[in-house]
Structure formats: structure tokens, C-alpha cells
């Protein structure tokens, strides 16, 4: 009889092997991890330039570049986790012939890899801020870390829901792409919630990314405030989607293997 400890060792070996496989396939060009840093950095610069045409200087007490960096990194962390996890089951389908490899191992690997990459990118951006002389003291570092962890769990949960749905209805992948496109404009990346009238807030604050981005800015700059957003809403939404995605997986994972 296989003990629980032996099962954990087997899972660790499978996840590590999948991690190396994912890492090799993701960074198989000359630039490697450099792309993961250069893409958001250039995008942040471009967004900062266009935003400066509308309003030069600080955005509600936050330097423009930092304002854009927080919003864009929040959005990209969510989208890369969602996309990476949503395609992980399909990408690793040939490996399910081995009894040790299960879809959950591919999901955990994809989620961990994307989280690790974004963590490294955040540290590289912090170094870039230091070199650009844009240093500041984080107001609530514990809140910022909590938001990042919750965002990673939320993105992974949404990705798992799409992964299971796509296994049964492949067209769901197109719906996912269509729903992802407007997120840049409705997630308070390019603008602040304070830039729009309060009457419009209920139409924007249903989006959890608005709460993530606005609270992340408040965590860095106390003067920014936290009007219209709530940490409890983020926790409730994240736990709800985590429970939903795990329930969907528990009910359907054997049928997913056969498809």
C-alpha cells in the first residue's frame, strides 16, 4: 500500500518534471526571461506617455510611471495566470498516459511558474525604479503582499474554470479571449476610479481587478486613499471562485482525461 508520504514524493517529482518542461518551452529563445521584463516595461512606458498627454505629473499623489506600473502588473499577473492555467490541461494531454501525471499537477505547475515569473519581474521593476530615482516607501507592505497572493489565487481559479470548460467546449477559449480584451479599459489600469463620477462606480466595481489595482496603489501610497474599493470583496470573490473551480475539477477530472 502506498503511503501518503510516498504520494507526496511522487507528486513532487511529477510537478518538478512538468515545471522544467514548461520552463524550457516558455523560454526557448535567446532572450529568455528578458521578454517577461521587457514587454511590461515597454508597455508601461507607452501607457505613461499617452497618459501624460492627458494629465502630466502625479496621478492623485502617485507618480505617473508608478501608477501605470501597479495597474498594468495587476492586470498582467491576472491574465498570464488565467491564460497559462487555462491551457495547461490541453498542453500536457499526452502525458496523462502516465498514471502518475494528473491534470491537477499541470495546473499547479502552470500557476506556480507564472507566479514565480511575475514575482521576478516585479523585483526587476523595483530595481528599474531605483535606477530611475523613483524610490518611495511602501505604506502597507503586508497588504500589498496579501493582494498579490489573492490575485494569483484568483487568476489561477479563473484559469482552472476555463480549462475545464474548454475541455468540453473548445469554443470557450475564444470567449475567454474576447472577454480579456476590454480588461485594460475597465480595470483602472489607465485611469483611477477617482477620475470618473461616483455615479459610475457601481458599474466598474463589480470587476475584482478594480479593487486589486486601487488597493495596491493605496498600499504603496496612503495619500491615494481607498474610496469605493474593499478588501473583503476581494477575499469573498477569490474564495468563491477557488471553491467553484476546485468543485468543477473534482466532479469532472476523470471525464477530462477521456476527452
N, C-alpha and C positions, 0 to 999 in steps of 0.2 A: 504493500500500500504506500502511495506517495504521500509524504508528509507536507504540511503547509509550508515549512521552511524550504523544502526541495522545490515546491511550486514557485516560491518567490525567486529562488536562484534561477530557475528555468525562465521565468518572466524577465528577469534582469538581463539574462543573456540574449533573449529574443529582442527586447527593446534596444539593447546596445547595438546589436547587429543591424536592426532597422534604422537606428539613428545614424550609423556610419553610411548605410546605403542612401538615406535621404540627404545626408550632408554632401556625399560625393555627387549625387545627381543635381543638387541645388547649386553647387559652386564648382562646376566643371569647366569654367572658362578661366582666363588669365587674371581677371580682376577679382574673382572670388568674393570674399566678404566686402570688398571695396564698393561693389554695386549697392549693397544693402545700406551703406552710409552715404554714398554719393547721390543716389536717387532722392531720398528725402531732403538732403541738404540743398541740392539744386532747386527742388520743388519749393522748399521754404523760402529760399532767396527770391524765386519768381513770384510767389504769393505776396511776400513782403513788399516787393517792388510795386505790384499792382495795387496793394492796399495803401501804400504810401501816396499813390496818385490821388486817392480819395481823402486821406487824412494822414498827413505827415506827423511824425512824433509818436508819443506814447499813446497806447490804447487803454483808456481807463486805468491809468497809472502803471501799465505794463509796457516795457519796450517792445516795439513792433515785431522785431525778429523773434523774441522770446514768446510773444503772444501767438505768432504763427506756428512756432515750433511745437508748443504744447498742444495746440489744436490738431495739427497735422499728425503728430506722433500718436495722439489718441486715436485718430481715425485709421491710420495705417496699421497700428497694432491690432485693432479690431478686424480690419479687412483681411490682413495677411493671415491671421489666425483662422478666421472663418473660411477663407479660400483654401488654406493648407489642410485644415481638418476635413473640409467637405469633400476633397478629392483623395484623401488618404486611403479610404477603403477601396476605391477603384484602382488606384495606383499599385497597391500591393496585392491585388487579387490573385496573381499566380502563386504567391507564397502561401496562400491558405490551404494548399495541398499538403503542407506540413502540419501535423496535428498541433504542434507547439505554438504556431502562429495563429492568432485570432484577430478579428477586426479591431478590438479594443487596444491591442498592442500598437497597431498602426496609428490609431487616433491619439494615444498618449505620446507616441514618438513625434508625430507632426506638431502637436500642441507644445511639447517641450522644446522642440527645435526652433519653432517660430518665436516662442517666448525668450529663449536664450539669445537669438539673433537680435531681437528688439532691445533686450537689455544691454547688449554690447553696443548697439547703435546709439542708445541713449547716453551711455558713458562717453562715446566718441563725440557726440554733440555737445556734451558738457565741456569736454576738452576744447572743442572748437569755440564755445562761448568764452572760455578763459583766454584763448589766444586772441579773440576779437575784443577783449576787455569788456565783456558784457556780464560780469560776475554779479551775483546777488545772493542774499541769504534766504534760504527756503523757510517760509513761515511755519509750516506744519509738515515736516518730512514724513512722519508716521501716516498722516492722512494721504500723502502722495503715494507712498508705497502700498497702502491699502487699496487705493483706487487702481493702481497698476495691476495688482493681483486680481481684483474683482473684474477688471476689464479683460484680462487674459482668460479667466474662467468663463466670462460672458461670451467672448468671441469663440472659445472652444465649444461651448454648449450650442451656440447657434450653428457652428460648422458641423457638429455632430447631427443636429436635426436635418440639415440639408444633405449630409452624407447618406443618411438612412433613406430620406425621401427620394434622392437621386437614384439610389439602388433599385427602387421600384418604378419610378417615373423619371427617366433620363432628362425629360424636358424641364424638370425643376431647376436644373443647372442654369438654363437660360433665364428663368425667372429670377434666380439669385443675382445674376449679372445685371439684370435690368433694375432690380431693387437697390443694388450697390451704387449705381451711378449718381443718384441725387444726394447721397450722404454727405458729399463735400459741401453742399449748399444748405443742408438742413441740420447740420451737427455743430453749428457755432465754431467752425474752423476759420472761415474768412472774416467773420464778424462776431461781435459779442451779443449776448442776449439783451444787454442794455442798449444796443443800437436800434432795437425795434420797440414799438409801443407795447406796453404791458397787456393790451387787449389781444395781442397776437401770441403771447407766451403760451397759453394753453394748447395752441396748435403746434408748437415746437417742443414743448417739454414732455410730450409723450415719448419722444426719442431719448433713450437712455444715454446716447453719446453726448447729448447736450449737457446732461448732468455730469458726466465724466469730465468733459473738457472744461466746463465752467468751474467745477470744484477743484480740478487740478490747477487752474490758474489762481484760485483763491488759496490753495495750499502753498503756492510759491509766493504770492503777494497778498498779504492780509488786506491791504487797501482796496483790492479788487472787489471784495465782498462776495456774498453767496446768495444773492437775491434770486428767487424763482427756482432754485435747484435744491435737491435733497439727497443726502447720503442714504437715508433709509429707503428711498425709492430705488436707488441703485442696488442695494442689498436684496430687496424683495424681488426685483426683476431678475437679478443674477441667479438667486436660489431657485426661482420658479423655472427658468429655462434650464438650469442644471438638472433639476428633478425631472422635467419633461424629457430632456434628451436622454438621460440615463434610463428612464422608463421605456422610451421608444427602443433604445438599444436592447434592453433586457428582453423585451417582447419579440423583437424581430431579428436578432443577430444570426440565428440559425438559418432563417429564410434568406437573409442577406448573403450568406455563404453559398447558397444554392443558385443564386441568380447570376 
